[in-house]
């Protein structure tokens, strides 16, 4: 099942395999409408027949109104996917959840795209992770849907957002209780494919008039066995035939936590503190058997490659924030200071051995291992200011200063006669230091359901990359002045 929201012209997009489908349309206050089944045979536009929703009106003696969020909401500049409103979102990881968000696609290589565009920036509670795409994927795998309030999809980021978000932004908003007193929830789930799978979370919140304390803890375990068969033929007059069978057995154990507090200095001024972290362990045993011959039926030799991969990732983040509403017209200011660290180790061992077709050992091939410790430190402070000029026009401005330091050390060793020998030609230690300062201004105009927004952004990036192994130093000093033409959106 896929969920999508139409644009002002009634168009929508979703990714689906070749099959028969039907569309269910709904809107608050109207009866649902289901189309007849139709066939999709490839990537193409499909014109649905006219859909007319009939009003759902009833005469009631007594009315009880219960506020419930819809699955999808369209607001100025963003589309919001409310997780709790979708029953099919239960028990998923954050990565699986993103696949249900409108316009978001995750391919078989776990690359995230938004409306067909890559270079998507994933943020958590409006804050950048500053992690690589691979580390972001691993972070999303360690989060559970029960911790997430909503997923915000921003196809056209304005001047408020960093310049590296050209492909769009996906913001994952985590839960925080709003009810007074003590409240919480726990979710325990288990399943089997061939192995035990479990996802467990607990969320607690205590709120009083002057303060709020909240926290959560989650643990999930995933184990799989994947088999892949690949047949290849080399081109040329005397081709070789390769029949490859791979077996991968990955096991993921992940924990994440969050604890924070908000102090309500007055009804209009709040200061908060937050600490959160993720610890994940990934272990994978793999084997690859490759038969080589003059045809797929005749084998001359066999290469067997057992391998083992193990990595540990630890990500901790700390935040101090302030928000003040300065008047009844909506003038407000917010300040955030963030510090986060990432530590990871990635160890891999590979053995290549050659065998005769009858299974007799022939010789050892390349035997090697790699060790990849990495460390990232991020510091950032930003301030945003909103000034309503009148009821229809508001000006948003802000500044941001951020610094990132990383140390990535890739160590490659070959096994020679039973001893591990360092290979300087394939090893490298890379140090990176980046400082970014930015300022932006956005003008937002609301005319009924029509929103018009445009703005300017200036960024200065100063970075130094140091390849310690090769003694190569690379420095960049980049100024960017970006303009965001006014965009009209209905919501």
C-alpha positions in Angstrom: 0.0 0.0 0.0 1.3 3.5 -0.9 0.0 6.8 0.3 0.3 10.1 -1.6 -1.2 13.6 -1.6 -2.1 15.3 -4.9 -0.8 18.7 -6.0 -3.1 21.5 -7.0 -3.6 19.9 -10.4 -4.6 16.6 -8.9 -1.3 14.9 -9.9 0.6 12.5 -7.6 3.5 10.0 -7.9 4.3 6.7 -6.4 6.7 3.8 -7.1 5.1 0.5 -7.9 5.9 -2.8 -9.6 4.1 -3.9 -12.7 0.7 -5.2 -11.4 -3.0 -4.4 -11.0 -3.9 -1.6 -8.7 -6.8 0.5 -7.4 -7.0 4.0 -5.8 -8.8 4.9 -2.7 -9.5 8.6 -2.3 -10.6 10.2 1.0 -11.1 13.6 2.6 -12.5 14.7 6.0 -16.2 15.1 5.8 -16.6 13.0 2.6 -17.2 9.4 1.8 -14.3 7.3 0.5 -14.2 6.5 -3.2 -12.6 3.4 -4.7 -11.7 3.2 -8.4 -12.0 0.0 -10.5 -8.8 -2.1 -10.8 -6.4 -1.0 -13.5 -3.1 -2.3 -14.9 0.2 -0.5 -14.6 2.8 -1.8 -17.1 5.7 0.5 -16.7 6.9 4.1 -16.0 4.3 6.3 -17.5 1.6 8.8 -16.7 -1.8 7.2 -16.1 -5.0 9.3 -16.4 -7.6 8.2 -13.8 -11.3 8.7 -14.4 -12.9 11.7 -12.6 -13.1 11.1 -8.9 -16.1 12.8 -7.2 -16.3 12.5 -3.4 -19.8 12.7 -2.0 -20.4 14.6 1.2 -20.8 12.5 4.4 -23.6 14.3 6.3 -25.7 12.8 9.1 -28.2 14.3 11.5 -27.0 13.5 15.0 -28.7 14.0 18.4 -25.4 14.4 20.1 -22.0 15.4 18.7 -18.7 14.3 20.2 -15.6 15.9 18.6 -12.3 14.0 18.8 -9.2 15.6 17.3 -7.3 13.1 15.2 -4.4 13.9 12.8 -4.7 12.7 9.2 -2.0 10.5 7.8 -0.9 13.3 5.5 -0.9 17.1 6.0 0.2 19.8 3.6 1.6 22.9 5.2 3.5 25.8 3.7 6.6 24.4 2.1 6.3 20.9 3.5 4.3 17.6 3.5 3.9 15.9 6.9 3.4 12.2 7.3 1.9 11.5 10.8 3.2 8.2 11.9 0.6 7.2 14.6 -2.2 7.8 12.1 -0.9 5.0 9.9 -1.5 1.5 11.3 0.9 0.0 8.8 3.8 2.0 10.3 3.9 0.0 13.5 6.9 -2.1 14.2 9.1 -0.6 11.5 12.5 1.0 11.6 12.9 4.6 10.6 14.5 3.5 7.3 11.5 1.3 6.5 9.2 4.1 7.6 10.7 6.5 5.1 9.7 4.2 2.3 6.1 4.9 3.2 6.5 8.7 3.1 5.1 10.4 -0.1 7.8 11.0 -2.7 10.5 9.1 -0.8 12.2 6.2 -2.5 14.9 3.9 -1.2 16.6 1.7 -3.8 18.2 -1.8 -3.4 21.5 -0.1 -2.6 19.8 1.9 0.2 20.2 5.2 -1.6 17.5 7.7 -0.6 15.9 9.9 -3.2 13.1 12.5 -3.0 10.8 13.0 -6.0 13.5 11.4 -8.1 16.3 13.6 -6.8 19.4 12.4 -4.9 21.5 14.5 -2.5 18.7 14.4 0.1 19.5 15.8 3.5 18.1 13.8 6.4 17.7 15.7 9.7 16.5 14.6 13.1 14.3 17.1 15.0 15.5 19.8 12.5 19.2 19.2 13.2 21.8 17.9 10.8 23.6 14.6 11.6 26.8 15.5 9.7 27.2 11.8 9.0 28.0 10.1 5.7 25.1 8.6 3.7 26.1 5.1 4.9 26.2 6.2 8.5 22.8 7.9 8.1 21.3 4.7 6.8 22.7 2.8 9.8 21.3 5.4 12.2 17.8 5.1 10.6 18.0 1.3 11.0 18.6 1.7 14.7 15.5 4.0 15.3 12.0 2.6 15.7 8.7 4.0 14.4 7.3 4.1 17.9 9.8 6.9 18.7 8.8 9.0 15.7 5.9 11.5 15.7 6.1 12.6 12.1 8.2 12.7 8.9 8.4 16.1 7.2 9.1 16.1 3.5 10.5 19.4 2.0 10.9 19.2 -1.7 12.0 22.8 -2.3 14.2 23.9 0.7 14.3 27.7 1.1 17.0 30.0 2.2 16.6 28.8 5.8 18.3 25.5 5.0 22.0 24.8 4.3 23.2 24.9 0.7 23.9 21.1 0.7 20.2 20.3 0.7 19.6 20.8 -3.0 17.9 17.4 -3.3 15.3 18.2 -0.6 15.0 17.6 3.1 13.5 14.8 5.1 13.1 15.8 8.7 12.3 13.1 11.3 10.5 14.6 14.3 10.7 12.5 17.4 8.0 12.3 20.1 7.7 14.5 23.2 4.7 14.3 25.6 2.4 17.3 26.0 -0.1 16.1 28.6 0.4 17.2 32.2 1.4 14.6 34.9 3.2 11.4 34.3 2.6 9.4 31.1 4.4 7.0 28.9 4.1 4.0 26.6 6.0 0.9 25.8 6.0 -1.2 22.6 7.3 -4.7 22.5 7.3 -6.8 19.3 9.0 -9.9 18.1 9.0 -11.9 14.9 10.7 -14.6 13.0 11.9 -14.9 9.4 14.3 -17.7 10.2 15.8 -16.0 13.2 14.4 -13.9 16.1 13.6 -10.3 15.3 12.7 -7.9 18.0 11.9 -4.3 18.4 11.3 -2.7 21.8 10.8 0.9 22.9 9.7 2.8 26.0 8.8 6.5 26.2 8.3 8.3 29.4 7.2 11.9 30.1 6.6 14.0 33.3 5.1 17.4 32.7 4.2 20.1 35.2 3.4 23.8 34.8 7.0 25.0 35.1 9.0 22.1 33.6 8.9 19.0 31.5 11.1 15.9 31.7 11.1 13.3 29.0 13.1 10.2 27.9 13.0 7.1 25.8 15.0 3.9 25.2 14.9 1.5 22.3 16.5 -1.8 21.4 16.1 -3.8 18.2 17.7 -6.9 16.9 17.7 -8.0 13.2 19.1 -11.2 11.8 18.9 -12.4 8.2 20.4 -14.8 5.7 20.6 -13.6 2.1 21.5 -15.7 -0.9 22.5 -14.2 -4.2 23.2 -16.0 -7.5 25.1 -14.2 -10.3 26.1 -15.5 -13.8 28.6 -13.6 -15.8 30.3 -14.0 -19.2 33.5 -12.1 -20.2 33.4 -10.6 -23.7 35.9 -11.6 -26.4 36.7 -14.5 -28.7 37.5 -16.8 -25.8 35.0 -15.9 -23.1 35.1 -17.1 -19.5 31.9 -18.1 -17.6 31.5 -17.3 -14.0 28.8 -18.8 -11.7 28.8 -17.1 -8.3 26.8 -18.0 -5.2 26.9 -15.6 -2.2 25.5 -16.2 1.2 25.4 -13.3 3.7 24.4 -13.6 7.3 24.1 -10.2 9.0 23.2 -9.5 12.6 22.3 -6.0 13.9 21.9 -5.1 17.5 21.1 -1.4 18.1 20.2 0.7 21.2 19.2 4.3 21.3 18.2 6.7 24.1 17.0 10.2 24.6 16.6 12.3 27.8 15.8 15.9 28.1 14.0 18.6 30.0 12.3 21.9 29.3 12.0 24.8 31.7 9.1 27.2 31.1 10.5 30.4 32.4 7.2 32.1 31.6 4.3 31.3 29.2 6.3 32.7 26.4 9.9 31.8 27.2 11.3 28.2 27.3 14.8 26.9 27.8 15.6 23.2 27.2 18.4 20.6 27.4 18.6 17.4 25.5 21.0 14.4 25.3 20.6 11.5 23.0 22.6 8.6 21.6 22.8 5.5 19.5 25.0 2.5 19.9 24.9 -0.2 17.2 26.8 -3.5 16.6 26.8 -5.0 13.1 28.4 -8.4 12.4 28.2 -10.3 9.1 29.6 -13.7 8.1 29.7 -14.2 4.3 30.8 -16.8 1.8 31.3 -16.5 -1.9 31.9 -19.5 -4.3 32.8 -18.7 -7.9 33.0 -21.5 -10.5 35.1 -20.5 -13.5 35.1 -22.4 -16.8 34.6 -22.4 -20.6 30.9 -22.7 -20.1 28.4 -22.7 -17.3 28.5 -26.6 -17.4 32.2 -27.0 -17.4 34.2 -25.8 -14.4 38.0 -25.4 -14.5 38.6 -23.9 -11.1 36.7 -22.6 -8.0 37.4 -19.6 -5.8 36.0 -19.7 -2.3 36.0 -16.4 -0.4 34.8 -16.5 3.3 34.7 -13.1 4.9 33.8 -11.5 8.3 32.8 -7.9 8.9 32.3 -6.4 12.3 31.6 -2.8 13.2 30.5 -0.7 16.2 29.1 2.8 15.9 28.5 5.2 18.7 26.7 8.5 18.1 26.0 11.0 21.0 24.5 14.4 20.7 23.8 17.2 23.2 21.7 20.3 22.8 20.8 23.5 24.7 17.9 25.5 23.2 15.9 28.7 23.9 12.6 29.9 22.4 11.0 33.2 23.2 7.7 34.6 21.9 8.2 38.4 22.0 4.7 39.7 21.4 1.1 38.6 20.5 1.7 39.3 16.8 4.0 36.2 16.5 7.4 37.9 16.8 9.8 35.2 18.1 13.4 34.2 18.5 15.0 30.8 18.9 18.6 29.8 19.7 20.2 26.3 19.5 23.7 25.2 20.5 24.6 21.6 19.6 27.6 19.3 20.2 27.7 15.8 18.9 30.3 13.0 18.5 30.6 10.0 16.3 33.0 7.1 16.9 33.1 4.0 14.7 35.2 1.0 14.0 34.8 -1.2 10.9 36.9 -4.3 10.7 36.8 -6.8 7.8 38.7 -10.0 7.0 38.8 -11.7 3.6 40.3 -15.0 2.5 40.6 -16.1 -1.2 41.4 -19.8 -1.8 41.5 -21.7 -5.1 40.2 -25.2 -5.5 40.1 -27.8 -8.3 36.7 -28.8 -9.8 36.8 -32.0 -7.6 37.1 -29.9 -4.5 40.9 -30.5 -3.9 42.7 -27.5 -2.5 44.9 -25.8 -5.1 46.5 -22.6 -3.6 45.9 -19.6 -1.4 45.0 -16.3 -3.1 44.9 -12.9 -1.5 44.3 -12.9 2.2 43.8 -9.5 3.7 42.1 -7.4 6.4 41.1 -3.8 6.9 40.6 -1.7 10.0 38.8 1.6 9.8 38.5 3.6 13.0 36.8 7.0 12.6 35.9 9.9 14.8 33.8 13.0 14.1 33.2 16.0 16.3 30.5 18.6 15.4 29.8 21.9 17.1 27.0 24.3 15.9 25.1 27.3 17.1 22.3 29.1 15.3 19.7 31.8 16.0 16.5 32.3 14.1 14.2 35.4 14.2 10.6 35.7 12.9 9.1 39.2 12.4 5.4 39.4 11.2 5.1 42.5 9.1 1.3 42.1 9.0 -1.2 39.2 9.1 -0.2 38.0 5.6 3.5 38.8 5.4 6.3 37.7 7.7 10.1 37.9 7.5 12.4 35.2 8.8 16.1 35.7 9.3 18.9 33.8 11.0 22.6 33.1 11.4 24.5 29.8 11.9 28.1 28.9 12.8 29.2 25.3 12.6 32.5 23.4 12.8 33.2 19.8 11.9 36.4 17.8 12.6 36.9 14.2 11.5 39.7 11.7 11.7 39.3 8.6 9.4 42.1 6.0 9.4 41.9 3.2 6.8 44.4 0.5 7.7 45.0 -2.3 5.1 47.1 -5.4 5.9 48.1 -8.4 3.8 48.7 -11.9 5.3 52.1 -13.1 4.2 53.3 -16.5 5.4 51.0 -16.2 8.5 52.1 -12.7 9.4 50.1 -9.4 8.9 52.1 -6.9 6.9 51.0 -3.2 6.6 50.2 -2.1 3.0 51.0 1.6 2.7 49.8 1.7 -0.9 46.2 0.9 0.1 46.1 2.5 3.6 45.3 6.2 4.3 44.6 8.4 7.3 42.6 11.5 6.4 41.9 14.5 8.7 39.2 17.0 7.8 38.4 20.3 9.4 35.5 22.4 8.2 34.1 25.7 9.4 30.8 27.1 8.0 29.1 30.4 8.7 25.8 31.4 7.1 23.0 34.0 7.2 19.6 34.0 5.5 16.5 36.0 5.0 13.1 34.6 3.8 9.9 36.5 3.0 6.7 34.6 3.4 3.4 35.7 2.0 0.1 33.9 2.8 -3.0 34.6 0.7 -5.7 32.2 1.8 -4.5 28.8 0.9 -1.8 30.2 -1.3 1.7 30.5 0.1 4.4 32.5 -1.6 8.0 32.3 -0.4 11.4 33.5 -1.5 14.7 34.4 0.0 18.5 34.9 0.0 21.3 33.0 1.7 25.0 33.6 2.1 27.5 30.9 3.2 31.2 30.9 3.8 33.0 27.5 4.0 36.6 27.2 5.1 37.9 23.6 5.0 41.2 21.8 5.2 41.7 18.2 4.2 44.9 16.4 5.2 45.9 13.0 3.8 48.4 12.1 6.4 49.7 9.0 4.5 50.4 10.8 1.3 51.3 14.2 2.9 48.7 15.9 0.7 47.0 19.0 2.0 43.9 20.5 0.4 42.4 23.8 1.5 39.2 25.4 0.3 37.8 28.9 0.9 34.3 29.1 -0.6 31.8 31.9 -0.7 28.2 31.1 -1.9 25.4 33.6 -2.4 22.2 31.8 -3.2 18.9 33.3 -4.2 15.6 31.5 -3.9 13.0 32.8 -6.4 9.5 33.2 -5.1 7.6 29.9 -5.2 3.8 29.5 -5.1 2.3 26.6 -3.2 -1.2 25.7 -2.2 -1.9 23.9 1.1 
